[in-house]
Amino acid sequence: MKRTWQLGNVIALLFALVANVLTGAQILDLPAIGDISDAYATYLTPAGYAFSIWTLIYLLLIVFAVYQARDLRDPRDDNDVPQRLGPLFIVASICNGLWTYVFVKEWIGFSVVVLLTLTASLYAALWRLGVGTTRPSTKDFLMVWLPLMLYTGWVTAASIVNIATYLDSQSVTVGPLATIIVIAALTVALLALLLRRNLRELLISCAWALVAIGLRQLQLSQSTPVAIVALVCAGVLILAILVHVIARGLSYDTPHRSASS
């Protein structure tokens, strides 16, 4: 079964990458994701540059896929990541590729369901792997924890934006006050994750998204209060990460069990 999961993870990621390339290059004669996002722009829509984080995330995910399949031909006991993940990464990757198509087709409601499923699968993967509660080797941290946490953080922010986009498509405007409440609630939830699960790398992606949201509001002069709150909350997250690093060091030091995956 381990080999099945290893191959499944690689193939599913390839599906997501190909789907994104086909959609991004508009090979299928479909509109660009950015065009649809702009058509339903909300106060939560980040500046366009923010999506460049996908390049880093996909590179790290390729590293992850290769790393978890490193013993495909000669299985080793010290690599239990595929078994612990089970189908979770496969589900996330399929949802990733599927989302690009349904979103540009403007099936916005369906895209929300797909993206929330992707996000839930990644959080379940972090829990199954014990991310943040075990002491990983340097390789495991760089090739498993880091890719999955940055990925999860970004799709967390993207899910909230996607929901706001859906509401806008239904002529329901998420105003500045509601946007501020959402940003504040997200920040509190992320700080709780940091305190309870040490998922600081997850916060990096969300801070990146909040900065982009704030800068877009400043650039368009739409809502200064939203911009200020988004930038302040991003600063709070960054400060919290720094404090966590100072308190815990660069490696996690609260092992509940040894993680030699």
C-alpha positions as CSV (number, residue, x, y, z in Angstrom):
1,M,0.0,0.0,0.0
2,K,2.9,2.3,0.7
3,R,4.0,2.3,-3.0
4,T,0.4,3.0,-4.0
5,W,0.4,6.1,-1.9
6,Q,3.8,7.2,-3.1
7,L,2.9,6.8,-6.8
8,G,-0.5,8.4,-6.1
9,N,1.1,11.5,-4.5
10,V,3.4,12.0,-7.5
11,I,0.7,11.4,-10.1
12,A,-1.8,13.7,-8.4
13,L,0.8,16.5,-8.1
14,L,1.6,16.1,-11.8
15,F,-2.2,16.4,-12.5
16,A,-2.3,19.7,-10.4
17,L,0.7,21.1,-12.2
18,V,-0.5,20.3,-15.7
19,A,-4.0,21.6,-14.9
20,N,-2.5,24.9,-13.7
21,V,-0.2,25.2,-16.7
22,L,-3.0,24.6,-19.1
23,T,-5.3,27.1,-17.4
24,G,-2.5,29.7,-16.8
25,A,-1.3,29.5,-20.4
26,Q,-4.9,29.6,-21.6
27,I,-4.2,26.7,-23.8
28,L,-7.8,25.5,-23.4
29,D,-9.1,28.9,-24.6
30,L,-10.4,29.7,-21.1
31,P,-10.1,33.1,-19.4
32,A,-7.2,33.7,-17.1
33,I,-7.7,33.2,-13.4
34,G,-6.7,36.8,-12.8
35,D,-9.4,38.0,-15.1
36,I,-12.1,36.1,-13.1
37,S,-10.6,37.3,-9.8
38,D,-10.7,40.9,-11.0
39,A,-14.3,40.5,-12.2
40,Y,-15.4,39.6,-8.7
41,A,-12.8,41.6,-6.8
42,T,-13.6,42.3,-3.1
43,Y,-11.9,44.1,-0.3
44,L,-10.2,40.8,0.5
45,T,-8.7,40.4,-3.0
46,P,-4.9,40.6,-2.7
47,A,-2.6,42.4,-5.1
48,G,-1.6,40.4,-8.2
49,Y,2.0,39.9,-7.1
50,A,0.9,37.8,-4.2
51,F,0.1,34.9,-6.4
52,S,3.8,34.5,-7.3
53,I,4.0,32.5,-4.1
54,W,2.6,29.6,-6.1
55,T,6.0,29.2,-7.8
56,L,7.8,28.6,-4.5
57,I,5.0,26.4,-3.2
58,Y,5.0,24.2,-6.4
59,L,8.8,23.9,-6.3
60,L,8.6,22.8,-2.7
61,L,5.8,20.4,-3.4
62,I,7.9,18.8,-6.2
63,V,10.7,18.3,-3.7
64,F,8.2,16.8,-1.3
65,A,6.8,14.4,-3.9
66,V,10.3,13.2,-4.8
67,Y,11.3,12.9,-1.2
68,Q,8.4,10.9,0.0
69,A,8.9,8.5,-3.0
70,R,12.7,8.2,-2.5
71,D,12.4,4.5,-1.4
72,L,9.8,3.5,-4.0
73,R,11.9,0.7,-5.4
74,D,13.4,-0.4,-2.1
75,P,11.0,0.4,0.8
76,R,12.6,1.5,4.1
77,D,11.1,1.6,7.5
78,D,12.3,5.1,8.2
79,N,10.0,6.6,5.6
80,D,6.4,6.3,6.9
81,V,5.2,9.6,5.4
82,P,3.1,8.0,2.6
83,Q,1.3,5.6,5.0
84,R,0.5,8.4,7.5
85,L,-0.7,10.7,4.7
86,G,-2.8,8.0,3.1
87,P,-5.0,9.6,0.4
88,L,-4.9,13.2,1.9
89,F,-2.3,14.7,-0.4
90,I,-3.8,13.0,-3.4
91,V,-7.2,14.5,-2.6
92,A,-5.6,17.9,-2.1
93,S,-3.7,17.8,-5.4
94,I,-6.8,16.7,-7.3
95,C,-8.8,19.5,-5.8
96,N,-6.0,21.9,-6.7
97,G,-6.1,21.0,-10.4
98,L,-9.9,20.8,-10.4
99,W,-10.2,24.3,-8.8
100,T,-8.4,26.0,-11.6
101,Y,-10.9,24.8,-14.1
102,V,-14.1,25.3,-12.2
103,F,-13.0,28.8,-11.2
104,V,-12.3,30.1,-14.7
105,K,-15.6,28.5,-15.8
106,E,-17.1,30.8,-13.2
107,W,-18.6,28.0,-11.2
108,I,-17.7,30.0,-8.2
109,G,-19.9,28.2,-5.7
110,F,-18.4,24.8,-6.7
111,S,-14.9,26.3,-6.6
112,V,-15.5,27.2,-2.9
113,V,-16.4,23.6,-2.1
114,V,-13.4,22.3,-4.0
115,L,-11.0,24.8,-2.3
116,L,-12.4,24.1,1.2
117,T,-12.0,20.4,0.6
118,L,-8.3,21.0,-0.5
119,T,-7.7,23.1,2.7
120,A,-9.3,20.5,5.0
121,S,-7.3,17.7,3.4
122,L,-4.0,19.7,4.1
123,Y,-4.9,20.4,7.7
124,A,-5.7,16.7,8.2
125,A,-2.4,15.9,6.6
126,L,-0.5,18.2,9.0
127,W,-2.3,16.5,11.9
128,R,-1.6,13.0,10.7
129,L,2.1,13.8,10.3
130,G,2.3,15.4,13.7
131,V,3.6,18.6,12.2
132,G,4.5,21.1,14.9
133,T,4.2,18.5,17.8
134,T,7.1,16.3,17.0
135,R,10.8,16.8,16.4
136,P,11.7,16.4,12.7
137,S,15.1,15.8,11.2
138,T,16.4,18.7,9.1
139,K,15.5,16.8,5.9
140,D,12.0,16.1,7.1
141,F,11.4,19.7,8.0
142,L,12.7,21.1,4.7
143,M,11.1,18.5,2.5
144,V,7.9,17.6,4.3
145,W,6.9,20.1,6.9
146,L,7.9,23.3,5.1
147,P,6.2,22.6,1.8
148,L,3.0,21.4,3.4
149,M,2.8,24.3,5.9
150,L,3.4,27.1,3.3
151,Y,0.9,25.4,1.0
152,T,-1.7,25.1,3.8
153,G,-1.2,28.7,4.9
154,W,-1.7,30.0,1.4
155,V,-4.9,28.0,0.7
156,T,-6.3,29.0,4.1
157,A,-6.1,32.7,3.0
158,A,-7.2,31.8,-0.5
159,S,-10.3,30.0,0.8
160,I,-11.5,33.1,2.6
161,V,-10.9,35.2,-0.5
162,N,-12.8,32.6,-2.5
163,I,-15.8,32.7,-0.2
164,A,-15.9,36.5,-0.5
165,T,-15.6,36.1,-4.3
166,Y,-18.6,33.8,-4.3
167,L,-20.7,36.2,-2.2
168,D,-19.8,39.0,-4.7
169,S,-20.9,36.8,-7.6
170,Q,-24.2,36.5,-5.8
171,S,-24.4,40.3,-5.4
172,V,-23.7,40.1,-1.7
173,T,-21.0,42.7,-0.9
174,V,-18.6,42.0,1.9
175,G,-18.1,45.6,3.1
176,P,-15.1,47.1,4.9
177,L,-16.3,46.4,8.4
178,A,-17.1,42.8,7.6
179,T,-13.7,42.5,5.9
180,I,-11.9,43.9,9.0
181,I,-13.8,41.4,11.2
182,V,-12.8,38.5,9.0
183,I,-9.1,39.6,8.9
184,A,-9.0,40.0,12.7
185,A,-10.7,36.6,13.2
186,L,-8.3,34.9,10.9
187,T,-5.3,36.5,12.7
188,V,-6.6,35.3,16.1
189,A,-7.2,31.8,14.7
190,L,-3.6,31.7,13.3
191,L,-2.1,32.9,16.6
192,A,-4.0,30.1,18.3
193,L,-2.5,27.6,15.8
194,L,0.9,29.0,16.6
195,L,0.4,28.6,20.3
196,R,-1.2,25.2,20.2
197,R,0.5,23.5,17.3
198,N,3.6,25.6,16.5
199,L,2.7,26.0,12.9
200,R,4.7,29.1,12.4
201,E,5.6,28.5,8.7
202,L,1.9,28.3,8.0
203,L,1.6,31.9,9.3
204,I,4.2,33.1,6.8
205,S,1.9,32.5,3.8
206,C,-1.0,34.1,5.5
207,A,1.1,37.1,6.5
208,W,2.1,37.4,2.8
209,A,-1.5,37.4,1.8
210,L,-2.5,40.0,4.3
211,V,0.3,42.3,3.2
212,A,-0.9,41.9,-0.4
213,I,-4.5,42.7,0.6
214,G,-3.4,45.8,2.5
215,L,-1.3,47.1,-0.4
216,R,-4.0,46.5,-2.9
217,Q,-6.4,48.6,-0.8
218,L,-3.8,51.4,-0.6
219,Q,-3.1,51.2,-4.4
220,L,-6.7,51.4,-5.3
221,S,-7.6,53.8,-2.5
222,Q,-10.7,51.7,-1.7
223,S,-10.6,51.4,2.1
224,T,-7.8,52.8,4.2
225,P,-9.1,51.1,7.4
226,V,-9.0,47.7,5.7
227,A,-5.5,48.4,4.5
228,I,-4.3,49.4,7.9
229,V,-5.9,46.4,9.7
230,A,-4.5,44.0,7.1
231,L,-1.0,45.4,7.4
232,V,-1.1,45.6,11.2
233,C,-2.4,42.0,11.4
234,A,0.4,40.9,9.0
235,G,2.8,42.6,11.3
236,V,1.4,40.9,14.3
237,L,1.8,37.5,12.6
238,I,5.4,38.2,11.6
239,L,6.2,39.4,15.2
240,A,4.6,36.3,16.6
241,I,6.7,34.2,14.3
242,L,9.9,36.0,15.4
243,V,9.0,35.6,19.1
244,H,8.4,31.9,18.5
245,V,11.7,31.5,16.8
246,I,13.5,33.3,19.7
247,A,11.7,31.2,22.3
248,R,11.9,27.8,20.5
249,G,14.9,28.2,18.2
250,L,14.9,27.3,14.5
251,S,13.9,23.7,15.3
252,Y,10.8,22.6,17.2
253,D,11.6,21.7,20.8
254,T,8.4,20.2,22.0
255,P,8.5,16.6,20.9
256,H,5.7,14.3,21.9
257,R,7.3,11.5,20.0
258,S,10.2,11.0,17.6
259,A,9.3,11.7,14.0
260,S,11.8,10.0,11.7
261,S,9.6,10.0,8.7
